[in-house]
Amino acid sequence: MRGLVRVFTAGLLTLTVVVSVWAVELPAPQTDGGMGLFEALRKRASAPGGDFPTGQLDPGELSSILWAATGLNRGEKGWTVPMSMGLEPYCKIYVAGESGIFLYDWRDNGLKEISKENIRAKVGAQSFVRVAPHILILVADGEGLAEFEEHDRTAFAYAAAGAMTQDIYLAAAALGAGTRYIHSMNLEEIRKALKLEEGDDPLCLMMLGK
């Protein structure tokens, strides 16, 4: 997101407009210090759906969790989760919140606006999903998976998503945030709202709150 003028707004995101494209620059993620790994493993848990925390994460916390899920951690190549054959991440992360839908850009640790629509009440099959202040939607990237044989694409996408969700759990535990894995989704609502291309398949949701 080079050359953009960025302005912080109160609450979740930093919004920027260039022509008709809105972008969000997140603060630098936390990459050292903090809770130890084994303490985070001990505290790793799914927050209860019926009493899910409804407080907003601040931009720094959201940045750290997204970076943990699939951020650059070793120069220009190398991510916080394994990707087969040295490929760039072939699972995308969308963030749904009150202010709209955004696509996480791991290159710049930022977000790109997809829509201003609040879709939190539409994406999950369970009614409690809507209370989460932020919902991460993990989607298989059809273009990124084109290197694989067609019969292998689903397996590799879910393997990557599994690693990503576990990193989200650990980062959330370390930050004192609540999260919960959701597999039951309203697929057609998600496809329409996220404007997904053919081959881009929703894999799961991760609720986030504080």
C-alpha positions in Angstrom: 0.0 0.0 0.0 2.8 2.3 -0.9 2.1 6.0 -1.4 -1.3 6.0 0.3 -2.5 8.6 2.7 -3.8 6.8 5.8 -6.1 8.2 8.6 -6.9 6.4 11.9 -10.5 6.2 12.9 -11.8 5.4 16.3 -12.4 1.7 16.8 -11.3 -1.2 14.7 -9.7 0.1 11.5 -7.6 2.7 9.8 -9.3 3.6 6.6 -7.6 5.0 3.5 -9.1 5.9 0.1 -7.3 5.9 -3.2 -9.6 6.6 -6.2 -12.4 4.1 -5.3 -10.3 1.6 -3.4 -10.3 1.7 0.4 -7.4 0.2 2.3 -6.4 -0.2 5.9 -2.9 0.0 7.3 -2.6 -2.1 10.5 0.0 -1.3 13.2 3.1 -3.5 13.2 2.3 -6.8 14.8 3.8 -8.0 18.0 6.5 -10.5 17.1 8.5 -10.9 20.3 8.1 -10.9 24.1 4.7 -11.6 25.5 3.3 -14.9 26.8 5.5 -18.1 26.5 4.5 -20.8 24.0 3.6 -23.4 26.6 1.5 -21.0 28.6 -0.4 -20.1 25.5 -0.9 -23.8 24.7 -2.3 -24.3 28.2 -4.7 -21.3 27.8 -5.7 -22.1 24.2 -9.4 -22.7 24.2 -12.6 -22.1 22.2 -14.6 -19.3 23.9 -18.2 -20.4 24.6 -20.6 -19.6 21.8 -23.5 -18.7 24.1 -21.3 -16.2 26.1 -18.9 -15.1 23.5 -16.9 -11.9 24.4 -18.3 -8.9 22.5 -15.5 -6.3 23.1 -13.6 -5.0 20.1 -10.0 -5.9 19.6 -7.8 -2.9 19.1 -5.9 -2.5 15.7 -2.7 -3.8 17.2 -4.3 -6.9 18.6 -6.0 -7.6 15.3 -2.8 -7.0 13.4 -0.9 -9.5 15.7 -3.6 -12.2 15.3 -3.7 -11.8 11.5 0.1 -11.8 11.3 0.2 -15.0 13.4 -2.2 -16.6 11.0 -0.2 -16.1 7.8 2.3 -13.3 8.2 5.8 -12.9 6.7 8.3 -13.9 9.4 11.5 -14.6 7.4 12.3 -11.9 4.9 10.5 -11.9 1.6 9.6 -15.6 1.7 8.7 -17.6 4.7 5.4 -17.5 6.6 4.2 -18.2 10.1 2.5 -21.4 8.7 3.8 -24.0 6.2 3.0 -23.7 2.6 3.8 -26.6 0.3 6.4 -26.2 -2.5 7.4 -22.8 -1.2 4.3 -21.2 -2.7 2.8 -18.0 -1.4 -0.2 -18.5 1.0 -3.0 -20.2 -0.8 -5.6 -19.5 1.9 -7.0 -16.0 2.1 -8.3 -14.3 5.3 -11.3 -12.0 5.1 -12.2 -9.9 8.2 -15.9 -9.2 8.7 -16.9 -6.5 11.1 -19.3 -3.7 11.8 -17.6 -1.5 9.3 -17.5 -4.0 6.4 -15.5 -6.8 4.9 -11.8 -6.6 4.3 -9.2 -8.9 2.8 -5.9 -9.4 4.7 -2.8 -8.5 2.7 0.1 -10.5 4.2 2.6 -8.6 2.1 2.0 -5.3 3.7 0.2 -6.5 6.9 -2.9 -4.5 5.9 -6.5 -4.8 4.8 -8.3 -4.1 1.6 -11.9 -3.2 1.7 -14.3 -5.6 -0.2 -17.6 -4.1 0.9 -19.1 -1.8 3.5 -21.7 -4.4 4.3 -21.9 -5.9 7.8 -22.4 -9.6 7.1 -21.8 -11.0 10.6 -25.4 -12.1 11.0 -25.3 -13.9 7.7 -22.2 -16.0 7.6 -22.6 -18.6 10.4 -25.2 -21.3 10.6 -25.4 -20.8 14.4 -27.2 -17.7 15.6 -24.5 -16.9 18.2 -21.8 -16.2 15.5 -23.3 -12.8 14.8 -22.3 -11.4 18.2 -18.6 -11.6 17.5 -17.1 -8.2 16.9 -14.8 -9.6 14.2 -15.2 -12.8 12.2 -12.3 -14.1 10.2 -13.3 -16.1 7.1 -10.7 -18.4 5.7 -11.0 -19.1 2.0 -9.1 -21.4 -0.3 -7.4 -19.3 -3.0 -8.3 -21.0 -6.3 -5.5 -19.1 -8.2 -2.9 -20.0 -5.5 -3.9 -23.6 -5.6 -3.6 -23.9 -9.4 -0.1 -25.4 -9.0 -1.6 -28.6 -7.4 -3.4 -31.5 -9.1 -7.1 -30.8 -8.9 -7.8 -33.8 -6.6 -5.2 -32.4 -4.1 -6.4 -28.9 -3.8 -8.9 -29.3 -1.1 -6.5 -31.3 1.1 -3.8 -28.7 0.8 -6.2 -25.9 1.5 -7.6 -27.5 4.6 -4.1 -28.4 5.8 -3.0 -24.7 5.5 -6.3 -23.5 7.2 -5.7 -25.9 10.1 -2.3 -24.5 10.7 -3.6 -21.0 10.4 -6.5 -21.5 12.9 -4.1 -23.0 15.4 -1.9 -20.0 15.2 -5.0 -17.8 15.7 -5.9 -19.8 18.8 -2.4 -19.3 20.2 -2.2 -15.6 19.4 -5.6 -15.0 20.9 -4.7 -16.8 24.1 -1.5 -14.8 24.4 -3.4 -11.5 23.9 -6.3 -12.5 26.2 -8.8 -12.5 23.4 -11.6 -15.0 22.7 -11.8 -17.0 19.6 -13.8 -20.0 18.3 -13.6 -22.2 15.2 -16.8 -22.5 13.2 -17.2 -25.0 10.4 -21.0 -24.6 9.7 -21.3 -21.7 7.3 -23.9 -20.1 5.0 -21.7 -20.7 1.9 -23.8 -18.9 -0.7 -24.1 -15.8 1.5 -20.3 -15.8 2.0 -19.6 -16.3 -1.7 -21.9 -13.5 -2.7 -20.7 -11.0 0.0 -17.0 -11.7 -0.6 -17.4 -11.6 -4.4 -15.4 -14.9 -4.6 -14.0 -16.2 -7.9 -14.6 -19.7 -9.1 -12.3 -22.0 -7.1 -12.3 -19.7 -4.1 -14.0 -21.9 -1.4 -14.9 -20.9 2.1 -13.2 -23.3 4.6 -14.1 -22.0 8.1 -14.8 -19.1 10.3 -12.9 -17.8 13.4 -14.9 -15.6 15.8 -12.8 -13.0 17.6 -13.7 -10.8 20.6 -12.3 -9.4 23.8 
